[in-house]
Amino acid sequence: MKSFYRNKIINGIEYVYEITPYYDSDTKKVRQKSRYIGKDQDGKIVKVREKKLKDVFSYGEFLPIEQIIKYYKLDKFLIKELGKTQSKAVFAICVARLLRGLSL
């Protein structure tokens, strides 16, 4: 069975769904699954919902370096000497250099 598109009007807005028929062996009937595609605007399908990418971040490797910075109070020293924004940049460069060891 081939899938097809169906337009549904909900609250005055026309939406497009992909309908895929399948055979349900329990009830012995043909059923349909629908999947949202987007809105129909001037004959063109405009996607409203986009899939959100899930990001995974690992902070475990930063914890020992953060503890060393706090133990020796390097953050307070650099903020006093350089200011808040420049000290953040210096810490970011130092941590990147310690963890990756690559050229800047």
N, C-alpha and C positions, 0 to 999 in steps of 0.2 A: 504494500500500500504506500502510495506516494504522499509526501507532505505538501501542504499548500498554505497560502496566506489568507487570513480572514480579518476584515476590519470590524471592530466593535466600537460603537458609540457609547461612551460612558460620561454622563454629566455634560453632554454637548461637545465633548472632545473625541476625535476619532483616533483610535489606537490600532496598531497592527500586531497580530499574533500569528505565529507559525503553528499550524495544526498538524499533528502527526497521528494518523489512525493506527490502532494496533488491535490485535485479537486477544481478548481476555478469556483464557481457557477455563477460569473458574465459573464465570457466568455464561460462557459460550456466546458472547456478543462482541461486536466491534465497538471499541471505545476510542476516545480521542485524548491526546495530551496536547496542551497548549503551552507555548513558550512566548513570552513577551519580546517583541522586536523593537518597537518604538512608536512615535506619533506619526500620523499621516498629515503632512503639511504641504499643500499645493501639489499633491501627487507624488511627493518624495517622502521617503521614510527617514525620519530624524531620530537618532538614538538619544533617549533622555537619560537613561541609566547606563552608566559605564561600570565595568567591573573594577573594583578597587583592588589594587595590588597590595598584598600584605608584605610588609617589610619585617625582616628579622634582624635584630641588632644584638651583638654580643658585647657585653660590657665587662666580662670577667677579666680580660687581660689588662684593663685599665685600673682595676681596684688596687693592686699592689703599688702602682706608681702614684695613685691618688693618696694612699696612706703614707707613702714616703714624703710627698709634698706637704701633707698636713703635719706630719711628725716634726719635720725640720722647719715648719712655718715659712716655706718658700713663697707661698701665695701672698702672705701679708707683706713680705719683704719686697716682692716684685710690684705689688700694687702701690706700695709707698714710693718706690723708686720710679716706676714707669707710668703708673696710672692704670685704671681698670681695663680699658679696652686693649691697650698694648700688652699688658701682662697676660691677658687671655690668649692673644696671638702667640706670644712667646711660649706659653705652656702648650698650646696646640702643636707648635712646631717641635718642641722638645719631646713630647709624648709620641708624636709620629716618628721622630728619629729613633727613639728608644725601642719602639715596638717593631717597626718595619726595617730600619737600618738602611733605607734607600736614600739616594741623593734627593735633595730638595729641588 
